[in-house]
Amino acid sequence: MIFSRKRADGGRHARDQRADVLDSSEAAGPARGPYDLAEAPDDVQRLDLGSLHIPAVSGVEVRVQADPQGVVQQVVLVHGDNALQLGVFAAPRSEGIWDEVREEIRQSLIGDGATAQEAQGEYGIELHARVNTPDGPTDLRFVGIDGPRWMVRGVYQGAVATDPAAAGPLATCLDGLVVDRGQEAKPVREPLPLRLPREMADQVEGGDAAATAPRET
């Protein structure tokens, strides 16, 4: 079961949008996100998925895959031929976990016959990989951001996997992402719970397996 939500293109340039998000956060906390809920600017429209709040960015479609009970399994942001898959995980209070997680991903990829190498990126060290698929080789770019008791992992696909400058609106979404960690104790690396927005959940309860969230204008 897959739901999608797309904000209609208002004609604004992606770079201008990103600048607006950054400017609005300067007085409220960090220069950019992903933000912890306690530090996030409150003047940005976002899609509430529980542990992740995704900013509404022109031209970006939010695809949410859920099981029949409405439990979210996957969140992917799509802009043109580029995609960004998002995940959020519990982490210790005292230290980040991206370095350790990244190495485990690298070893797993290499074990599967893929190529994988580290590179310096906008958020720190990234992992660039080329994997074999039925459609041929596919490039992936893994980024990780450590926050207070959480870690966001993003996986870029498409041209943006090899050209970070092509991220455009997807980078705006990542910069404006908000994490609601909650206060409940959780094992390190456990995925933080994601849920469907109310309008999507209502459609699931109504038995509409092909439900799609309304588009914003």
N, C-alpha and C positions, 0 to 999 in steps of 0.2 A: 504494500500500500504506500503510495508516494503522493505527497501533497506539495504544491509549489505556490510560491507567492512572489510576485514580481512588481516592483515599483516602476510605473510608467516613466519613460525617459522625458525629462523636462527640458532637455537641450543644454543643460549646464555642463561645462567641461569637467571631467573627472578630477583634474588637478585642482580646480577651484573648489570642488566639493571637499576634497581632502583637506585643503587649507582651512576651510570653514570649520571642519570638525576639530582640527588642531587648535585654531584660534579660540573656539568656544570653551576649550578645556583648560586654557592657560591659568585662568583665575581660580579654577576649582581643584587642581591637583596636578598630576603628571602631565607632561607636554603632550602625550598621546597614550593610547591604550595598546593592548587590552588593559582595561581598568578593573580594579576590584570595585564591587558595588559601592563601598563606602567612599570611593574617590571619584566616581563617575560623574561627568557633567549631566545635569538633569534637563537640559533643553534640547535633547536629541530624541527623535522618534525612533523607537526600537521594537523589534519583534521579540516578545517574551517567550523563550523556550525553557524556562526554568533556570537552570544553572548558566545558560548563555542568553544574553540579550543582544540581538543583532541589529545594528543601525540600518535604517531604511536608506538605501543609496540608489539613485536613479540608474536604471538599466540592469540592476543586479537581481537575479531570481534566486529565491531561497527555496531549495528543495529539501523536504523533510521526509525521510522514510521511517515508517512506524509499523509495528506489528498490529494484529487485529484488536489488541487491547489498548492501542494508542500509545504504547511505550516506544519512544523515539530510538531508533537504531543508528541513524546516520543523518548528518546535516551537511549539505553541499551548497555552496554559493556558486552561481554560474553567471558569467558575463561573456557573451559571444562564444568563442571556442575555448575559453579558459574557465577553469573551475578551481575552487578552493574547498577542500573537505576539512571540517572542523571537529575537534574533539577536546574535551576538558576533563582533567583528572585531579584527584586529590594528591596533595604533596605535604611533606613535613613542614612544620612551622619554621624550623631552623635553617633549611637549605633547599635549593632547587634540585630538580631531578632530570632536567633536560639533557645534561651531559651523559648521564648513565643511560637514559632511554634512547638517546641518539645512537650510542654505541651498540646497543642491543638491536636496534633497527638495522644498522649497517651490517652487523654480523649475520642477521637473518636474511637480508637481501643477497649478500655474497653467497651464503649457503644455498640459496635458490638459483644461483647462477647469474644474478644481476651484477652490474657494476655499481659501485657506490663510493663516493668520495666527499670529504668535508670541504666547505668553503665558507669564507667570511661573508655574512649577509647583513641586512639592515638591523636585524634583531640579535645579531651575534653569529655563532657558528651554525650553519645549515648543513643539510645532507642532500646531495644531488645524486640521483640514481637513474639508471636506465634498465627497465625491466622488459622481459619478453611477454607478449600477449598474443592471443590468436590473431589479432590485427596487425601484428608486427611490434617492433621495439617502441616503448613508450617512456618518455622522460617524466620524472617526478622530482619535486623539490620539497623537502621536509623542513619546516621551521618550528621552533619551540620557544615559548615565552614563559618563564617562571614568574609566578606571582605569589602573594601571601597565602600559603597553604593550597595553592593550585598551580597547574601547568596547562597551558593551551598548546595544542599541537595542530598545525595546519599542514595540509599536503596540497601543493599546487600541481595542476595538470594543464597541458596545452602549451602554447608558446611561452607562457609565463614561467614554465618550469625551467627554461634555459635562459630566459630574458626577464629578470626581475622588473626592469623598467616598464614592462608591458602589463604589470599588475593593475594599474589604474584604479577603477572602482573597487576591485577586490581588496586592494591594499587599504583603501578607505574603510572598508568594512572591518578589516582586521585591526586597524588603528582605533576604530571606534567601538570595538567589542567590549562588552561588560560581563564579568563573571560574578555570579551570585553563589559564593561558596557555601553559605549557610554555616551554622555553628556545630552541626552534628559531627562527631568523630567518625572518620572513615579510614580504612586501610590505605596506605600509600599506593598510588597508581590506580586506585579504583575509579572508574568513570563516574563523574558527577551526574546526577539524574537530570534527564531532559524530558520535557513533556510538550505535548501539542498545545498551541494557543487555544483559547476557549472556542473560537469560531470553528477551528478544525476539529477539536474534540467533540463538539456538538454534532458535527456531521458523522463522525465515527459512531457515536451512540445511536444516531438515526439510521445506521446501517448503510450509509452511502460509501461504498468501497472506492468510488472514483472521485471523492470529494476534493475540491480545490479551493484554497483560500481566496477570497476576493482580491482583485488587484487594486492597488492604491493609485489614485490619480493626483 
